[in-house]
């Protein structure tokens, strides 16, 4: 699993209303710690109870419904703690801005 990966969420309905709606999220450091502990605990066969959100995210259920993880310190992460929002900034190149302005002049309100 790559720690620097992000997921981009785009809302076309908000964009259609005139508000560009793009957000970026990545897995939180707390979740990554639980995931690392989970992987090491799988090897040593430790069994600890996890919150449903963590179990669903890890997918680490054994056949009897119990989850495998190394420690219970971070096991009570809620669903809202799995991801953290990454601030993003969208900019246009100068050539693109000139192109848009040129199209506005040619087409007026049709653009």
N, C-alpha and C positions, 0 to 999 in steps of 0.2 A: 504494500500500500504506500502510495506516495504522499508524504505529508504536505507538500506544497500544491497539491491539486485543489482546484476550486470548481464549484458548479455555478453556472450562470442561470438565473431564473428571469425569463422574459414574459411580461404580461401583455399580450397583443390587444386585449380589451381596453386597458388603460391607455395604451399607445394610440389606439384608434380615437380616443377621446381627447388626444392632444398632449398627454403626459407620458413621456418616455419612461417606461417602468422596467428597469433592469436592476437586479440585485445579484451580488456574488456572495457565496457562502463556502466555508471550509469546515472540516471537522475540528472541534475544539481540542485544546491541549489536554484537558481533563479526559476527554473521550479517548484520545490517542494513548494516554497512560493506561486506561482501563483495557484498551485493545492489546497493548504490549503485555500487560499482566495476564490477560486472557490467553495469549499465545504461549507464554511460559508456563502457565498453570495447566494447559492441556497436556504438556509433556509430563508433568508431575501428578496429574490426575486429581487435583484438588477440586472440591465442589463448594461453591458459595452462592448464596441467593443474590440475584441481580434485579434491578428495576425492570419492568416490562419494556421500557424504551430502549435500554441498553441491550437487553436480550434480542429485541427485534433488529436493532442496528448491527449487532455482532453476528447474529444468526448462530450463536454457540449453544444451541440446546442439545442435550443428550437425549437418548430415547425415552428416559423416564420423566422428561420435562424439566430437569434441573439444569442449571447453567454452570459452565466451567469458567472460573476466573481465579487469579492469584490472591487477591485480597479484597476485603469488603470496604476499604477506605473510600473508594470512588464509586462503589457499586450502586449507590442510590442517585445517580445522575438522572435528571428528568429529561423529557424529550426536548425541552427548550435549551438544554445545556449541551446537546450533541453537536450543534453547529454554532459557529460565530460568523457574523456578517463581516465581510471584507469591503472597505470603502473602495469605490471605483470612480474613475473620472474619465469621461469620454470627450475627446477633442477631435476636431476635423483638421485636416491639413489645409494649408493656405490655398492650394490649388482647388480643392473641393469647395471651399467657401466661395472662391471666385466663380466657379462653375455654377453653384446654386444662385448666386446673385445675378449672373448672366441669364440663367433660365428664368428667373423672376422678371427681369426686364423684358425678355422676349414674350413670355406667356402671361404675365400679369397674375390675375387671381386664379387662373387655371391650374397653377402649380400646386 
